[in-house]
Amino acid sequence: MMVAGGVWGHLCAAVIERWIDAERRPWLLAAALTAAISGPVTVAVWALTGPVFGEGFYPLALLPHFLLPVTVITAAMTVISIFLDRARPVATHAAAPGAPPARFPDRLPPRLRGATLIAVQAEDHYLRVHTDRGSDLILMRLSDALAELEGLEGARTHRSWWVARDAVRDVNRGDGRALLTLDGGLTAPVSRRYAPGLRQAGWY
């Protein structure tokens, strides 16, 4: 049941996170996921508990009695999962020898193909891609781009920024925050949420 619930929760998250930003509204996301997950899992627990313990199928009247414990457990696991993900930067890693290259550079406009990627900045429903040949906009969400950036070493430094590690030239710290100076004089913010993980990873 834990495996099945985890798979169903992952599918629900893939759909719901398209409309609810985990960075801006984590509690709303937790509530929506709990609501989406609890119903089907409650039915599954009700249907399987009796046969597993050799008691046959429970009557339908007992179904509501399963809802509260399933919902409480689902809510707790969902909140823990969301806030653990928020506590560390989302990193991408350089491709291992023989591994396929990152897919994201293929999305660059023709004039930027082959350029060195410096940073990716979210702007509404678009991404501003900063390279050593200039910048341009592409229609994509940052959360979707992170998977395609795998193969390039970098990390999310802010809810709106991903930065290539090799592009960092300097860091200015103050008031618990940091500002990264990148190739070409571009600056990228580091939010308090991501700062501890980046420090631990040796970014500054």
C-alpha positions in Angstrom: 0.0 0.0 0.0 2.9 2.4 0.7 4.4 1.7 -2.7 1.0 2.1 -4.4 0.3 5.3 -2.5 3.7 6.7 -3.4 3.2 6.0 -7.1 -0.3 7.6 -7.0 1.0 10.6 -5.0 3.8 11.1 -7.6 1.3 11.1 -10.4 -1.0 13.5 -8.5 2.0 15.8 -7.9 3.0 15.8 -11.6 -0.5 17.1 -12.5 -1.3 19.5 -9.5 2.2 21.2 -9.5 1.4 22.5 -13.0 -1.2 24.8 -11.4 0.2 25.3 -7.8 3.7 26.6 -7.3 5.4 24.7 -4.4 7.7 27.6 -3.8 5.0 30.2 -3.4 2.1 28.2 -2.0 3.4 25.1 -0.3 0.5 24.7 2.1 -2.1 25.0 -0.7 -0.1 22.4 -2.6 -0.1 20.1 0.5 -3.8 20.5 0.9 -4.6 19.8 -2.8 -2.3 16.7 -2.8 -3.8 15.4 0.4 -7.3 15.7 -1.0 -6.3 14.1 -4.3 -4.4 11.2 -2.7 -6.6 10.4 0.3 -9.8 9.3 -1.5 -8.4 6.6 -3.8 -6.0 5.3 -1.1 -8.8 5.1 1.4 -10.8 2.9 -1.0 -7.8 0.7 -1.6 -7.1 0.3 2.1 -10.8 -0.5 2.8 -10.9 -3.0 0.0 -7.7 -4.8 0.9 -7.6 -4.8 4.7 -10.3 -7.4 5.2 -9.0 -10.0 2.7 -5.4 -9.5 3.9 -6.4 -10.4 7.5 -8.6 -13.2 6.4 -11.9 -11.5 7.3 -13.3 -11.1 3.8 -14.4 -7.8 2.3 -15.6 -5.2 4.8 -19.1 -3.8 4.3 -19.3 -0.5 2.5 -20.6 1.2 5.7 -17.1 0.9 7.2 -15.4 2.8 4.4 -15.8 6.3 6.1 -14.0 4.9 9.2 -10.8 4.5 7.1 -10.9 8.1 5.7 -9.6 10.0 8.8 -6.5 7.8 9.5 -5.5 7.6 5.8 -6.0 11.4 5.4 -3.9 12.2 8.5 -1.0 9.9 7.4 -1.2 11.3 3.8 -1.2 14.9 5.0 1.9 14.3 7.3 3.9 12.5 4.6 2.9 15.2 2.0 4.0 18.1 4.2 7.3 16.4 5.1 8.0 15.7 1.4 7.2 19.2 0.3 9.3 21.0 2.9 12.3 18.6 2.6 12.4 19.4 -1.1 12.2 23.2 -0.3 15.1 22.9 2.2 17.8 22.0 -0.3 18.7 23.4 -3.7 17.7 21.5 -6.8 21.1 20.6 -8.3 22.0 19.2 -11.7 25.2 17.3 -12.4 27.8 17.1 -15.0 27.4 14.2 -17.3 29.4 11.1 -16.5 31.7 9.7 -19.2 29.7 8.0 -21.9 26.4 9.5 -20.5 24.1 11.4 -22.9 24.6 15.2 -22.9 22.1 17.6 -21.4 18.9 18.0 -23.5 18.3 21.7 -22.5 20.8 23.3 -24.9 18.8 21.8 -27.8 16.0 24.2 -26.9 18.1 27.3 -27.5 17.3 29.5 -30.4 19.5 29.0 -33.5 21.7 32.1 -32.8 22.6 30.7 -29.4 23.2 27.1 -30.4 26.6 26.0 -29.1 26.9 28.8 -26.6 28.0 28.3 -23.1 25.1 28.4 -20.7 25.5 30.8 -17.8 22.1 30.9 -16.1 18.4 30.3 -16.6 15.9 32.8 -15.2 12.2 32.3 -14.9 10.0 35.2 -16.2 6.3 34.3 -15.8 5.7 31.4 -18.2 9.0 31.9 -20.0 12.6 31.3 -19.3 15.3 33.8 -20.0 18.4 31.9 -21.0 21.7 33.7 -20.4 24.7 32.5 -22.4 28.1 33.9 -23.3 26.6 35.0 -26.7 23.6 36.9 -25.2 20.2 36.0 -23.9 16.8 35.0 -25.2 13.4 33.8 -24.1 11.9 30.3 -24.5 8.5 29.1 -23.5 9.1 26.6 -20.7 8.7 26.3 -16.9 11.9 26.2 -14.7 10.7 23.1 -12.9 10.5 21.3 -16.3 13.8 22.7 -17.4 15.7 21.3 -14.4 15.3 17.7 -15.7 16.7 18.7 -19.1 19.6 20.6 -17.5 20.9 17.3 -16.0 24.4 16.9 -17.7 25.4 20.4 -16.8 26.7 21.1 -13.3 24.6 23.8 -11.6 21.9 24.4 -9.0 18.8 26.4 -8.3 19.8 29.4 -6.3 16.4 31.0 -6.1 12.9 30.0 -7.0 13.4 31.9 -10.3 17.1 31.1 -11.0 19.3 28.1 -12.0 23.0 28.9 -12.3 25.8 27.0 -13.9 28.5 26.4 -11.3 31.4 27.2 -13.6 29.9 30.6 -14.4 30.2 31.9 -10.8 33.0 34.4 -10.4 32.3 36.1 -7.1 29.8 36.2 -4.2 28.6 39.1 -2.1 27.1 38.1 1.2 24.9 40.1 3.7 21.9 39.8 5.9 21.7 36.0 5.4 21.5 36.4 1.6 24.0 36.2 -1.2 24.4 37.6 -4.7 26.4 35.7 -7.2 28.4 37.5 -9.9 28.5 35.4 -13.0 30.4 35.5 -16.3 29.7 38.7 -18.3 28.8 40.7 -15.1 25.4 39.1 -14.7 24.2 38.8 -11.1 21.9 36.1 -9.7 20.3 36.1 -6.2 20.6 33.3 -3.6 17.5 33.0 -1.4 17.8 32.1 2.2 16.0 28.9 1.5 18.8 27.7 -0.8 21.8 29.3 0.8 22.6 26.6 3.4 22.6 23.8 0.8 24.8 25.8 -1.6 27.3 26.6 1.2 27.4 23.0 2.1 28.1 22.1 -1.5 31.1 24.5 -1.5 29.6 27.1 -3.8 30.9 29.9 -1.5 
